[in-house]
Amino acid sequence: MKPLIILLVGWLLLPARAAEAPNAAEVYRRAFEALPKLTEAEGQLLRGAAAEVNAAQLSQKLAPALALYRQAARMENCDWGFDFEKTGFGTLLPHLSPLMQLSRAAKWEADRARPSDPAAFAAWHDDLLRSSVHAGQGEALICGLVAANMRQRSLDAICTNLTTLPPEMLAKLGRQFENIQPLPSFQKMMLAEKAFGIDWFMRRLFELQREQQAASAATNFAATLRLSAVVGGGPLGLKIGLEEVGGDNFWLGLGQRKHGIELVSADIRKGQAVLLKGNQAALVLLQEKRIEPISLKFIGEAMRKLLGEELPKDLFAGIGSNSTEIVRQMLETSDIMGALAASADAPVKDPEAWGKQIEAATTNNAFARQLLPAVGNARSRMDALRAQEAMLRVALDVAREGPAAAARSRDPWNNGAPFACRETPTGYELVSQLTRKGENVTLRIPRR
């Protein structure tokens, strides 16, 4: 009996499974609901502008929302519940805007606390940095940029006040920066943009072809299939049961391929799913348990419907409604984005110039012209923050140990050589070989 008792006790002491862990996203949403309506002056104050506001009253007004925000920031598990596999980057991301508002409020409270309570100042920024990790989840470029914006607030505030903080706070801030997860890499974000942007978009075009049924039932694989069942839930989400005429019965989950047939899209709310086999497509009407062929002939018109009335006029310049050329350019754009992701792993000293080279090389591709112009600026923004965060760690070491600590630093954009360190009339600055807007990325530290 003893071994059985030991096993039972051990099972009871096992940590809760990740799926059962409290979800920070639920607490964040409560914080969003608790966000008060601010006056114009209060909004200006939180954005860093001067305004006549009763600070104590504003702090009291923000307290319920900020208490929940800080609780959520300290939680490990955060699942916002969006599924790019099914909805691509058309997914609504309503959490980003209120997260930005709360991060501004948290930074403002940290600034108020610093003169009298440096420990509270450090704690506020610890929470703000942890929250930025939650904002960056999903690896969409917009998530990464919002996370970078939040982190920049902390970096600027800590840097500005670095020399006024006591040594124990400097040590604590150093540990905080070491423990905070880094931002998603630009490489991962480009791979995500490819997978759930252009690649996802191509698959979804087929859903809009129902009215253009040029393919006859006799020549489309849909004629050989019957829908037998639909099941929701499980790790693959929706699963459909198919019967082949004179053949096998089988189940398909999203992204699965059997008998050469792939389920590429499924939407229970619309009651539709899309199957592909070779260069043919079929629409599954889930409620009616009916499968019908989809024509790919008028793909250009479908794209206009999918992208809406504000589709840039030059997108189809030189393409027209030639579906073969449209598909070719979309596939080429997908390949370009994959190549960008591969090249984004190596440091680039001038990301903006790197982006302009990409634009110049893709002028003959209408899709690339629309999707890629902002790539260089986005990478520049993300890389500059990474460089400044690295330099802030160096500045924390210098504040505790003296100028010699700067010589141990490593600049990834200068083959691992130290960041340059030079005296200024007001203190000193650390300089990277990375450039942004034509100037070296720099972190300026005031004199104590």
C-alpha positions in Angstrom: 0.0 0.0 0.0 2.8 2.4 0.8 4.0 2.9 -2.9 0.4 3.6 -3.9 0.0 6.2 -1.1 3.3 7.8 -2.1 2.2 8.0 -5.8 -1.2 9.5 -4.7 0.4 12.1 -2.5 2.9 13.0 -5.3 0.1 13.4 -7.8 -1.8 15.7 -5.4 1.4 17.9 -5.0 2.0 18.2 -8.8 1.7 21.9 -10.0 -1.5 22.9 -11.8 -1.4 22.4 -15.5 -0.7 25.5 -17.6 -4.2 25.4 -19.0 -5.6 25.8 -15.5 -3.3 28.6 -14.5 -5.0 32.0 -13.9 -5.2 34.0 -17.1 -3.8 37.6 -16.8 -5.9 38.6 -19.9 -9.1 38.2 -17.8 -7.7 40.5 -15.1 -6.6 43.0 -17.7 -10.1 43.1 -19.2 -11.4 43.9 -15.7 -8.9 46.7 -15.6 -10.1 48.0 -18.9 -13.6 48.1 -17.7 -12.5 50.0 -14.6 -10.6 52.7 -16.7 -12.3 56.0 -15.8 -13.3 58.6 -18.4 -10.6 61.3 -18.3 -11.0 65.0 -18.9 -8.9 66.5 -21.7 -6.5 68.0 -19.2 -6.1 64.7 -17.4 -5.4 63.0 -20.7 -2.8 65.6 -21.6 -1.1 65.1 -18.2 -0.8 61.4 -18.7 0.7 61.9 -22.2 3.5 64.0 -20.7 2.1 67.5 -21.4 1.7 70.2 -18.8 -1.9 70.6 -17.5 -3.7 72.0 -14.5 -4.9 68.9 -12.8 -5.5 67.9 -9.1 -2.9 65.0 -9.0 -4.3 63.4 -5.8 -7.8 63.3 -7.3 -6.6 61.8 -10.6 -4.5 59.2 -8.7 -7.6 58.2 -6.7 -9.6 58.1 -9.9 -7.1 55.7 -11.6 -6.5 53.5 -8.6 -9.1 50.7 -9.2 -8.0 50.2 -12.8 -4.2 50.4 -12.0 -4.6 47.9 -9.1 -6.0 45.3 -11.5 -3.4 46.2 -14.1 -0.5 45.6 -11.7 -2.1 42.3 -10.6 -2.3 41.1 -14.2 1.2 42.3 -15.0 2.6 40.0 -12.2 0.9 36.9 -13.6 2.8 34.5 -15.8 0.1 33.1 -18.0 -1.6 35.6 -20.4 -3.8 34.3 -23.3 -5.7 37.1 -25.1 -7.7 34.4 -27.0 -7.1 35.5 -30.5 -6.3 32.8 -33.1 -4.3 34.0 -36.1 -4.5 30.5 -37.6 -8.2 31.0 -38.2 -8.6 34.8 -38.7 -5.2 36.0 -39.8 -4.2 39.6 -39.0 -7.7 40.7 -39.6 -8.2 39.6 -36.0 -9.3 42.5 -33.8 -6.8 43.4 -31.1 -8.9 45.6 -28.8 -6.6 45.1 -25.8 -3.7 47.2 -27.3 -5.3 50.6 -26.9 -6.4 50.3 -23.2 -3.0 48.7 -22.4 -1.3 51.8 -23.8 -3.6 54.0 -21.6 -2.8 52.0 -18.5 0.9 52.1 -19.2 0.9 55.9 -19.4 -1.0 56.0 -16.1 1.5 53.6 -14.5 4.5 55.7 -15.7 2.8 58.8 -14.3 2.3 57.2 -10.9 5.9 56.0 -10.9 7.1 59.6 -11.6 5.0 60.8 -8.6 6.5 58.2 -6.4 10.2 58.6 -7.2 11.1 61.7 -5.1 9.8 60.2 -1.8 9.7 56.5 -2.5 12.4 55.1 -4.9 11.3 51.6 -4.1 7.8 52.3 -5.3 9.3 53.9 -8.5 11.2 50.7 -9.2 8.1 48.5 -8.5 5.9 50.5 -10.8 8.4 50.1 -13.6 8.8 46.4 -12.9 5.1 46.0 -13.5 5.1 48.2 -16.6 7.9 46.1 -18.1 6.2 42.8 -17.3 3.0 44.2 -18.9 4.9 45.0 -22.1 5.7 41.3 -22.4 2.0 40.5 -22.4 1.3 43.2 -24.9 3.9 41.7 -27.3 2.3 38.3 -27.4 1.1 37.0 -30.7 4.2 38.2 -32.6 2.2 40.5 -34.9 4.3 43.5 -35.8 1.7 45.9 -34.3 1.9 44.0 -31.0 5.7 44.3 -31.0 5.5 48.0 -31.7 3.0 48.6 -28.9 5.2 46.6 -26.5 8.2 48.7 -27.6 6.3 51.9 -26.9 5.5 50.7 -23.4 9.1 49.7 -22.7 10.4 53.0 -24.0 8.4 54.8 -21.3 10.2 52.8 -18.6 13.6 53.1 -20.2 13.3 56.9 -20.6 12.1 57.4 -17.0 14.7 55.1 -15.5 17.5 56.8 -17.5 16.4 60.3 -16.6 16.4 59.5 -12.9 19.2 57.0 -12.8 21.7 59.2 -10.9 19.1 60.2 -8.3 18.4 56.6 -7.1 20.1 55.0 -4.1 22.5 52.1 -4.8 20.1 49.4 -3.6 17.5 50.6 -6.1 20.1 50.5 -8.9 20.8 46.9 -8.1 17.0 46.1 -8.0 16.5 47.8 -11.4 19.4 45.8 -12.8 17.8 42.5 -11.7 14.5 43.6 -13.1 15.9 44.2 -16.5 17.7 40.8 -16.5 14.5 39.0 -15.6 12.2 40.6 -18.1 11.6 38.7 -21.3 13.0 40.4 -24.4 10.7 41.7 -27.1 9.8 39.3 -29.9 12.6 39.2 -32.5 12.0 41.1 -35.7 12.7 37.8 -37.5 9.8 36.1 -35.7 7.5 39.0 -36.3 8.3 38.9 -40.1 7.6 35.1 -40.2 4.3 35.7 -38.4 3.4 38.5 -40.8 4.1 36.2 -43.7 2.1 33.2 -42.3 -0.9 35.1 -41.0 -0.9 38.0 -43.5 -0.2 37.3 -47.1 -0.3 33.4 -46.9 -3.6 33.5 -44.8 -5.0 36.1 -47.2 -4.4 33.9 -50.2 -6.3 31.0 -48.7 -9.2 33.3 -47.7 -9.7 34.5 -51.2 -11.3 31.2 -52.1 -14.2 31.9 -49.7 -15.4 34.8 -51.8 -15.8 32.7 -55.0 -19.1 31.1 -54.2 -21.0 33.3 -56.7 -18.5 32.6 -59.5 -19.0 28.9 -60.1 -17.5 28.4 -63.5 -16.1 25.0 -62.6 -18.6 22.3 -63.3 -19.4 19.6 -60.7 -18.1 17.0 -63.1 -14.6 18.4 -63.2 -14.2 19.4 -59.5 -13.3 17.1 -56.7 -16.3 18.4 -54.8 -18.5 16.1 -56.9 -16.9 13.0 -55.3 -17.4 14.2 -51.7 -20.2 14.3 -49.2 -20.2 15.9 -45.8 -21.2 13.4 -43.1 -20.5 15.2 -39.8 -19.2 18.4 -38.1 -17.6 18.4 -34.7 -16.3 21.5 -32.7 -13.7 21.7 -30.0 -10.5 19.8 -29.3 -6.9 21.0 -30.0 -7.7 21.3 -33.8 -11.0 23.2 -33.3 -13.5 22.4 -36.0 -13.3 18.9 -37.6 -15.4 17.7 -40.5 -16.2 14.2 -41.6 -16.1 13.5 -45.3 -17.2 10.5 -47.4 -15.7 9.8 -50.8 -18.0 8.3 -53.5 -17.0 4.7 -53.7 -14.1 5.4 -51.3 -13.2 6.0 -47.7 -14.7 8.0 -44.8 -12.2 10.3 -43.0 -12.0 13.3 -40.7 -10.2 16.6 -41.4 -9.1 19.2 -38.9 -7.9 22.8 -39.8 -4.6 22.6 -41.7 -4.8 18.8 -42.1 -4.5 17.0 -45.5 -5.8 13.6 -46.4 -6.3 12.0 -49.8 -4.8 15.1 -51.2 -7.6 17.3 -49.7 -6.7 20.1 -47.2 -9.1 22.0 -44.9 -7.7 25.5 -45.2 -10.4 27.6 -43.6 -13.4 27.0 -41.3 -15.9 29.5 -39.8 -18.7 28.0 -37.7 -20.4 31.4 -37.4 -20.7 31.8 -41.1 -21.3 28.1 -41.5 -18.6 27.7 -44.2 -15.3 25.9 -44.7 -12.9 25.7 -47.7 -11.2 22.7 -49.1 -8.3 22.6 -51.5 -7.0 19.8 -53.7 -4.3 20.7 -56.2 -5.4 23.8 -58.1 -9.1 23.3 -57.3 -11.2 24.6 -54.4 -14.5 23.7 -52.9 -16.9 25.4 -50.4 -18.5 23.4 -47.6 -21.8 24.6 -46.4 -21.8 23.3 -42.8 -25.5 23.7 -41.9 -26.7 22.3 -45.3 -24.1 19.6 -45.3 -23.4 20.4 -48.9 -20.2 20.8 -50.9 -20.0 22.8 -54.0 -17.1 23.8 -56.3 -15.5 27.3 -56.2 -14.3 29.1 -59.3 -10.9 30.9 -59.0 -11.4 32.8 -62.3 -12.4 36.1 -60.9 -9.9 36.3 -58.1 -9.2 40.1 -58.7 -12.9 41.0 -58.0 -12.8 38.8 -54.9 -9.8 40.7 -53.6 -11.6 44.0 -54.0 -14.5 42.6 -51.9 -12.1 41.3 -49.3 -10.0 44.4 -48.9 -13.0 46.8 -49.1 -13.7 50.0 -51.0 -10.5 51.7 -49.9 -8.3 49.4 -51.8 -5.4 51.5 -53.1 -6.0 52.2 -56.8 -2.5 51.3 -57.8 -2.7 47.8 -56.3 -4.0 46.4 -59.6 -1.9 48.6 -61.9 -0.5 46.3 -64.5 -2.4 43.3 -63.1 -6.0 44.0 -63.9 -8.2 40.9 -63.3 -5.5 38.5 -64.5 -5.8 35.9 -61.8 -2.6 34.1 -62.8 -0.5 37.3 -62.4 -2.2 38.2 -59.1 -1.4 34.8 -57.6 2.2 35.0 -59.0 2.8 38.4 -57.3 1.2 37.2 -54.0 3.4 34.1 -54.0 6.5 36.3 -54.8 5.6 38.6 -51.9 5.3 35.7 -49.6 8.8 34.5 -50.7 10.2 38.1 -50.2 8.8 38.2 -46.6 10.3 34.8 -45.9 13.7 36.1 -47.2 13.4 39.2 -45.0 12.8 37.0 -42.0 15.9 35.0 -42.8 18.0 38.1 -43.2 16.6 39.8 -40.1 18.6 37.5 -37.9 21.8 39.3 -38.7 22.5 42.8 -37.2 22.0 45.7 -39.7 23.6 49.0 -38.8 21.1 51.1 -40.8 17.7 49.4 -40.8 16.0 52.3 -42.6 18.5 52.0 -45.5 17.9 48.2 -45.4 14.2 48.9 -45.8 14.7 51.3 -48.7 16.7 48.6 -50.6 13.8 46.2 -50.1 11.4 48.8 -51.5 13.6 49.5 -54.5 13.9 45.8 -55.3 10.1 45.2 -55.2 8.7 48.2 -57.2 7.3 45.8 -59.9 5.3 43.9 -57.4 2.0 45.6 -56.4 1.5 43.6 -53.2 5.1 44.2 -52.0 4.7 47.9 -52.7 1.7 48.0 -50.3 3.0 45.7 -47.6 6.7 46.4 -47.3 7.4 50.2 -47.2 7.1 50.3 -43.4 9.4 47.3 -42.7 12.7 49.4 -42.4 11.1 51.9 -40.1 9.6 49.2 -37.9 12.9 47.4 -37.6 14.7 50.6 -36.9 12.3 51.3 -34.0 12.6 47.9 -32.5 16.4 47.6 -32.9 16.9 51.1 -31.4 15.0 50.1 -28.3 17.0 46.8 -28.0 20.2 48.8 -28.2 19.0 51.3 -25.6 18.0 48.6 -23.2 21.4 47.0 -23.6 23.0 50.4 -22.9 20.8 51.0 -19.9 22.1 47.7 -18.3 25.6 49.1 -18.9 24.7 52.4 -17.3 23.3 50.6 -14.2 26.7 48.8 -13.9 28.5 52.1 -14.3 26.4 53.7 -11.6 27.3 50.9 -9.2 30.9 50.2 -10.2 32.3 53.2 -12.0 33.3 54.0 -15.6 35.4 50.9 -16.1 32.2 48.8 -16.4 31.5 50.4 -19.8 34.6 48.7 -21.2 33.0 45.3 -20.6 29.9 46.1 -22.7 29.2 44.6 -26.1 27.6 46.4 -29.0 25.9 43.8 -31.3 26.0 46.4 -34.1 29.8 46.8 -33.8 31.0 43.1 -33.9 30.7 42.8 -30.1 33.1 45.7 -29.4 32.2 47.9 -26.4 29.6 50.7 -26.7 31.4 54.0 -27.1 31.3 56.0 -23.8 32.0 59.7 -23.8 31.7 62.6 -21.4 29.2 65.4 -22.0 28.7 68.8 -20.3 25.7 67.3 -18.4 27.0 63.8 -17.7 28.0 61.1 -20.2 26.5 59.1 -23.0 26.7 55.6 -24.4 26.7 55.2 -28.2 25.9 52.3 -30.5 27.0 51.8 -34.1 23.3 51.2 -34.9 21.8 54.3 -36.6 18.3 55.6 -36.6 17.2 58.7 -38.6 20.8 59.2 -39.7 22.3 59.3 -36.2 23.9 56.8 -33.9 21.5 55.4 -31.3 22.6 57.0 -28.0 21.7 56.8 -24.3 22.3 60.0 -22.4 22.9 59.8 -18.6 22.8 62.9 -16.5 25.5 63.7 -14.0 24.8 62.7 -10.3 
